[in-house]
Amino acid sequence: MVLVITFKDENMQELPPIALVKTWLEVVQQLDFPITIREKRGKLLTYYFGSIKQAQRYVEDNDDYCQRAS
């Protein structure tokens, strides 16, 4: 009998939908939103992608795929 135990690795998390990522990026860049909201969205982007730049790259790389699939 073999027992396999798996742990949820932080790197195995699902990414949020691309539309949500695009919205978070817009919020972070717009100065008319309160700073606390922009900071929270920035933290979410950093949590999922490591940096805002990586989140932007994710959108650039995958946005045309989503448009072709629809």
N, CA, C and O atoms as CSV, one atom per row, in Angstrom:
chain,resi,resn,atom,element,x,y,z
A,1,MET,N,N,0.839,-1.181,0.000
A,1,MET,CA,C,0.000,0.000,0.000
A,1,MET,C,C,0.881,1.240,0.000
A,1,MET,O,O,1.805,1.359,0.804
A,2,VAL,N,N,0.586,2.159,-0.907
A,2,VAL,CA,C,1.360,3.385,-1.019
A,2,VAL,C,C,0.462,4.551,-0.636
A,2,VAL,O,O,-0.651,4.684,-1.143
A,3,LEU,N,N,0.950,5.381,0.251
A,3,LEU,CA,C,0.215,6.564,0.678
A,3,LEU,C,C,0.899,7.783,0.086
A,3,LEU,O,O,2.086,8.013,0.318
A,4,VAL,N,N,0.157,8.552,-0.669
A,4,VAL,CA,C,0.708,9.759,-1.279
A,4,VAL,C,C,0.068,10.961,-0.609
A,4,VAL,O,O,-1.155,11.092,-0.562
A,5,ILE,N,N,0.908,11.822,-0.101
A,5,ILE,CA,C,0.428,13.041,0.552
A,5,ILE,C,C,0.871,14.216,-0.305
A,5,ILE,O,O,2.051,14.358,-0.624
A,6,THR,N,N,-0.081,15.047,-0.672
A,6,THR,CA,C,0.261,16.230,-1.453
A,6,THR,C,C,-0.099,17.473,-0.665
A,6,THR,O,O,-1.110,17.519,0.035
A,7,PHE,N,N,0.727,18.452,-0.790
A,7,PHE,CA,C,0.491,19.737,-0.153
A,7,PHE,C,C,0.261,20.761,-1.246
A,7,PHE,O,O,0.860,20.690,-2.319
A,8,LYS,N,N,-0.608,21.707,-0.964
A,8,LYS,CA,C,-0.843,22.755,-1.942
A,8,LYS,C,C,0.346,23.708,-1.908
A,8,LYS,O,O,0.580,24.403,-0.919
A,9,ASP,N,N,1.074,23.725,-2.985
A,9,ASP,CA,C,2.214,24.609,-3.129
A,9,ASP,C,C,1.715,25.977,-3.565
A,9,ASP,O,O,0.753,26.073,-4.328
A,10,GLU,N,N,2.357,27.033,-3.089
A,10,GLU,CA,C,1.939,28.380,-3.477
A,10,GLU,C,C,2.047,28.580,-4.982
A,10,GLU,O,O,1.278,29.351,-5.556
A,11,ASN,N,N,2.980,27.906,-5.623
A,11,ASN,CA,C,3.159,28.061,-7.062
A,11,ASN,C,C,2.091,27.341,-7.865
A,11,ASN,O,O,1.999,27.543,-9.076
A,12,MET,N,N,1.280,26.507,-7.226
A,12,MET,CA,C,0.253,25.743,-7.926
A,12,MET,C,C,-1.105,26.441,-7.897
A,12,MET,O,O,-2.100,25.860,-8.330
A,13,GLN,N,N,-1.164,27.660,-7.402
A,13,GLN,CA,C,-2.437,28.355,-7.297
A,13,GLN,C,C,-2.981,28.707,-8.676
A,13,GLN,O,O,-2.227,28.916,-9.626
A,14,GLU,N,N,-4.278,28.768,-8.761
A,14,GLU,CA,C,-4.915,29.171,-10.004
A,14,GLU,C,C,-4.800,30.679,-10.148
A,14,GLU,O,O,-4.885,31.423,-9.171
A,15,LEU,N,N,-4.607,31.108,-11.374
A,15,LEU,CA,C,-4.547,32.539,-11.630
A,15,LEU,C,C,-5.957,33.084,-11.786
A,15,LEU,O,O,-6.852,32.374,-12.243
A,16,PRO,N,N,-6.160,34.341,-11.408
A,16,PRO,CA,C,-7.486,34.938,-11.578
A,16,PRO,C,C,-7.793,35.116,-13.069
A,16,PRO,O,O,-6.878,35.124,-13.893
A,17,PRO,N,N,-9.066,35.259,-13.415
A,17,PRO,CA,C,-9.446,35.467,-14.824
A,17,PRO,C,C,-8.749,36.709,-15.394
A,17,PRO,O,O,-8.526,37.689,-14.683
A,18,ILE,N,N,-8.417,36.652,-16.661
A,18,ILE,CA,C,-7.664,37.741,-17.297
A,18,ILE,C,C,-8.419,39.069,-17.235
A,18,ILE,O,O,-7.796,40.123,-17.107
A,19,ALA,N,N,-9.744,39.035,-17.322
A,19,ALA,CA,C,-10.532,40.276,-17.236
A,19,ALA,C,C,-10.349,40.938,-15.870
A,19,ALA,O,O,-10.285,42.163,-15.772
A,20,LEU,N,N,-10.266,40.129,-14.826
A,20,LEU,CA,C,-10.056,40.666,-13.485
A,20,LEU,C,C,-8.657,41.249,-13.349
A,20,LEU,O,O,-8.480,42.306,-12.743
A,21,VAL,N,N,-7.666,40.570,-13.906
A,21,VAL,CA,C,-6.288,41.068,-13.867
A,21,VAL,C,C,-6.195,42.413,-14.595
A,21,VAL,O,O,-5.531,43.335,-14.121
A,22,LYS,N,N,-6.860,42.518,-15.744
A,22,LYS,CA,C,-6.864,43.770,-16.494
A,22,LYS,C,C,-7.495,44.898,-15.673
A,22,LYS,O,O,-7.013,46.030,-15.687
A,23,THR,N,N,-8.567,44.580,-14.965
A,23,THR,CA,C,-9.225,45.581,-14.128
A,23,THR,C,C,-8.314,46.029,-13.000
A,23,THR,O,O,-8.208,47.224,-12.722
A,24,TRP,N,N,-7.649,45.070,-12.339
A,24,TRP,CA,C,-6.715,45.417,-11.266
A,24,TRP,C,C,-5.593,46.310,-11.791
A,24,TRP,O,O,-5.205,47.271,-11.127
A,25,LEU,N,N,-5.074,46.003,-12.965
A,25,LEU,CA,C,-4.005,46.816,-13.551
A,25,LEU,C,C,-4.496,48.235,-13.833
A,25,LEU,O,O,-3.765,49.199,-13.607
A,26,GLU,N,N,-5.722,48.367,-14.322
A,26,GLU,CA,C,-6.283,49.693,-14.575
A,26,GLU,C,C,-6.426,50.477,-13.274
A,26,GLU,O,O,-6.114,51.667,-13.228
A,27,VAL,N,N,-6.895,49.818,-12.222
A,27,VAL,CA,C,-7.078,50.488,-10.930
A,27,VAL,C,C,-5.741,50.971,-10.389
A,27,VAL,O,O,-5.640,52.089,-9.884
A,28,VAL,N,N,-4.720,50.139,-10.491
A,28,VAL,CA,C,-3.390,50.499,-9.969
A,28,VAL,C,C,-2.839,51.731,-10.688
A,28,VAL,O,O,-2.150,52.548,-10.078
A,29,GLN,N,N,-3.135,51.864,-11.961
A,29,GLN,CA,C,-2.556,52.946,-12.764
A,29,GLN,C,C,-3.345,54.248,-12.701
A,29,GLN,O,O,-2.814,55.303,-13.049
A,30,GLN,N,N,-4.604,54.196,-12.263
A,30,GLN,CA,C,-5.435,55.406,-12.248
A,30,GLN,C,C,-5.288,56.134,-10.923
A,30,GLN,O,O,-5.524,55.568,-9.856
A,31,LEU,N,N,-4.895,57.392,-11.009
A,31,LEU,CA,C,-4.643,58.178,-9.804
A,31,LEU,C,C,-5.909,58.678,-9.123
A,31,LEU,O,O,-5.845,59.157,-7.991
A,32,ASP,N,N,-7.062,58.578,-9.791
A,32,ASP,CA,C,-8.290,59.078,-9.178
A,32,ASP,C,C,-8.908,58.081,-8.194
A,32,ASP,O,O,-9.896,58.403,-7.534
A,33,PHE,N,N,-8.339,56.872,-8.086
A,33,PHE,CA,C,-8.783,55.914,-7.074
A,33,PHE,C,C,-8.042,56.189,-5.763
A,33,PHE,O,O,-6.883,56.605,-5.793
A,34,PRO,N,N,-8.680,55.966,-4.628
A,34,PRO,CA,C,-7.977,56.152,-3.353
A,34,PRO,C,C,-6.734,55.264,-3.283
A,34,PRO,O,O,-6.726,54.150,-3.807
A,35,ILE,N,N,-5.698,55.765,-2.638
A,35,ILE,CA,C,-4.425,55.062,-2.541
A,35,ILE,C,C,-4.577,53.690,-1.892
A,35,ILE,O,O,-3.879,52.751,-2.272
A,36,THR,N,N,-5.476,53.560,-0.922
A,36,THR,CA,C,-5.647,52.267,-0.247
A,36,THR,C,C,-6.170,51.207,-1.210
A,36,THR,O,O,-5.764,50.047,-1.136
A,37,ILE,N,N,-7.056,51.595,-2.100
A,37,ILE,CA,C,-7.597,50.652,-3.083
A,37,ILE,C,C,-6.510,50.269,-4.081
A,37,ILE,O,O,-6.357,49.096,-4.422
A,38,ARG,N,N,-5.750,51.269,-4.551
A,38,ARG,CA,C,-4.671,50.981,-5.496
A,38,ARG,C,C,-3.615,50.064,-4.864
A,38,ARG,O,O,-3.091,49.163,-5.519
A,39,GLU,N,N,-3.314,50.303,-3.594
A,39,GLU,CA,C,-2.330,49.455,-2.903
A,39,GLU,C,C,-2.824,48.023,-2.757
A,39,GLU,O,O,-2.058,47.080,-2.954
A,40,LYS,N,N,-4.097,47.851,-2.414
A,40,LYS,CA,C,-4.653,46.497,-2.274
A,40,LYS,C,C,-4.606,45.737,-3.591
A,40,LYS,O,O,-4.252,44.558,-3.619
A,41,ARG,N,N,-4.966,46.416,-4.693
A,41,ARG,CA,C,-4.924,45.745,-6.002
A,41,ARG,C,C,-3.488,45.435,-6.400
A,41,ARG,O,O,-3.214,44.400,-7.007
A,42,GLY,N,N,-2.581,46.332,-6.057
A,42,GLY,CA,C,-1.165,46.089,-6.328
A,42,GLY,C,C,-0.645,44.885,-5.557
A,42,GLY,O,O,0.146,44.099,-6.079
A,43,LYS,N,N,-1.092,44.744,-4.310
A,43,LYS,CA,C,-0.693,43.581,-3.511
A,43,LYS,C,C,-1.253,42.286,-4.091
A,43,LYS,O,O,-0.575,41.258,-4.085
A,44,LEU,N,N,-2.485,42.331,-4.592
A,44,LEU,CA,C,-3.071,41.145,-5.228
A,44,LEU,C,C,-2.274,40.749,-6.473
A,44,LEU,O,O,-1.986,39.571,-6.685
A,45,LEU,N,N,-1.924,41.735,-7.285
A,45,LEU,CA,C,-1.140,41.448,-8.485
A,45,LEU,C,C,0.225,40.863,-8.120
A,45,LEU,O,O,0.700,39.924,-8.758
A,46,THR,N,N,0.839,41.424,-7.095
A,46,THR,CA,C,2.143,40.925,-6.656
A,46,THR,C,C,2.013,39.522,-6.075
A,46,THR,O,O,2.902,38.692,-6.266
A,47,TYR,N,N,0.936,39.250,-5.378
A,47,TYR,CA,C,0.715,37.926,-4.811
A,47,TYR,C,C,0.626,36.868,-5.914
A,47,TYR,O,O,1.266,35.820,-5.830
A,48,TYR,N,N,-0.169,37.153,-6.945
A,48,TYR,CA,C,-0.392,36.168,-8.000
A,48,TYR,C,C,0.741,36.104,-9.027
A,48,TYR,O,O,1.023,35.034,-9.566
A,49,PHE,N,N,1.389,37.233,-9.302
A,49,PHE,CA,C,2.344,37.276,-10.408
A,49,PHE,C,C,3.771,37.621,-9.998
A,49,PHE,O,O,4.688,37.509,-10.811
A,50,GLY,N,N,3.971,38.035,-8.767
A,50,GLY,CA,C,5.319,38.390,-8.330
A,50,GLY,C,C,5.620,39.871,-8.492
A,50,GLY,O,O,6.406,40.431,-7.728
A,51,SER,N,N,5.005,40.510,-9.476
A,51,SER,CA,C,5.175,41.948,-9.687
A,51,SER,C,C,4.073,42.437,-10.627
A,51,SER,O,O,3.410,41.648,-11.301
A,52,ILE,N,N,3.900,43.737,-10.653
A,52,ILE,CA,C,2.915,44.323,-11.556
A,52,ILE,C,C,3.381,44.149,-12.995
A,52,ILE,O,O,2.569,43.925,-13.892
A,53,LYS,N,N,4.679,44.251,-13.211
A,53,LYS,CA,C,5.244,44.072,-14.559
A,53,LYS,C,C,4.935,42.673,-15.095
A,53,LYS,O,O,4.599,42.520,-16.269
A,54,GLN,N,N,5.047,41.656,-14.242
A,54,GLN,CA,C,4.743,40.284,-14.662
A,54,GLN,C,C,3.254,40.131,-14.970
A,54,GLN,O,O,2.884,39.398,-15.888
A,55,ALA,N,N,2.403,40.814,-14.213
A,55,ALA,CA,C,0.963,40.770,-14.477
A,55,ALA,C,C,0.665,41.400,-15.831
A,55,ALA,O,O,-0.167,40.895,-16.584
A,56,GLN,N,N,1.344,42.502,-16.141
A,56,GLN,CA,C,1.163,43.134,-17.444
A,56,GLN,C,C,1.614,42.196,-18.563
A,56,GLN,O,O,0.960,42.099,-19.601
A,57,ARG,N,N,2.712,41.521,-18.349
A,57,ARG,CA,C,3.211,40.579,-19.354
A,57,ARG,C,C,2.225,39.430,-19.555
A,57,ARG,O,O,1.992,38.991,-20.681
A,58,TYR,N,N,1.642,38.943,-18.440
A,58,TYR,CA,C,0.643,37.877,-18.512
A,58,TYR,C,C,-0.533,38.302,-19.378
A,58,TYR,O,O,-0.999,37.532,-20.218
A,59,VAL,N,N,-1.015,39.526,-19.178
A,59,VAL,CA,C,-2.143,40.034,-19.969
A,59,VAL,C,C,-1.745,40.159,-21.437
A,59,VAL,O,O,-2.495,39.753,-22.324
A,60,GLU,N,N,-0.571,40.720,-21.689
A,60,GLU,CA,C,-0.111,40.880,-23.076
A,60,GLU,C,C,0.001,39.527,-23.779
A,60,GLU,O,O,-0.393,39.390,-24.937
A,61,ASP,N,N,0.530,38.546,-23.085
A,61,ASP,CA,C,0.749,37.228,-23.685
A,61,ASP,C,C,-0.542,36.436,-23.879
A,61,ASP,O,O,-0.612,35.584,-24.765
A,62,ASN,N,N,-1.558,36.703,-23.069
A,62,ASN,CA,C,-2.754,35.869,-23.091
A,62,ASN,C,C,-4.015,36.576,-23.565
A,62,ASN,O,O,-5.033,35.922,-23.792
A,63,ASP,N,N,-3.972,37.878,-23.719
A,63,ASP,CA,C,-5.172,38.613,-24.107
A,63,ASP,C,C,-5.635,38.243,-25.510
A,63,ASP,O,O,-6.834,38.084,-25.738
A,64,ASP,N,N,-4.719,38.104,-26.442
A,64,ASP,CA,C,-5.131,37.765,-27.802
A,64,ASP,C,C,-5.660,36.331,-27.876
A,64,ASP,O,O,-6.510,36.028,-28.712
A,65,TYR,N,N,-5.166,35.455,-27.012
A,65,TYR,CA,C,-5.690,34.082,-26.963
A,65,TYR,C,C,-7.148,34.092,-26.541
A,65,TYR,O,O,-7.965,33.372,-27.115
A,66,CYS,N,N,-7.485,34.901,-25.544
A,66,CYS,CA,C,-8.878,34.979,-25.064
A,66,CYS,C,C,-9.787,35.551,-26.145
A,66,CYS,O,O,-10.927,35.108,-26.286
A,67,GLN,N,N,-9.310,36.513,-26.899
A,67,GLN,CA,C,-10.130,37.106,-27.959
A,67,GLN,C,C,-10.370,36.107,-29.082
A,67,GLN,O,O,-11.458,36.066,-29.657
A,68,ARG,N,N,-9.341,35.287,-29.402
A,68,ARG,CA,C,-9.510,34.282,-30.450
A,68,ARG,C,C,-10.455,33.172,-30.010
A,68,ARG,O,O,-11.166,32.602,-30.838
A,69,ALA,N,N,-10.472,32.858,-28.714
A,69,ALA,CA,C,-11.310,31.762,-28.207
A,69,ALA,C,C,-12.782,32.151,-28.162
A,69,ALA,O,O,-13.644,31.272,-28.180
A,70,SER,N,N,-13.095,33.451,-28.105
A,70,SER,CA,C,-14.500,33.843,-28.006
A,70,SER,C,C,-15.190,33.911,-29.320
A,70,SER,O,O,-16.378,34.230,-29.377
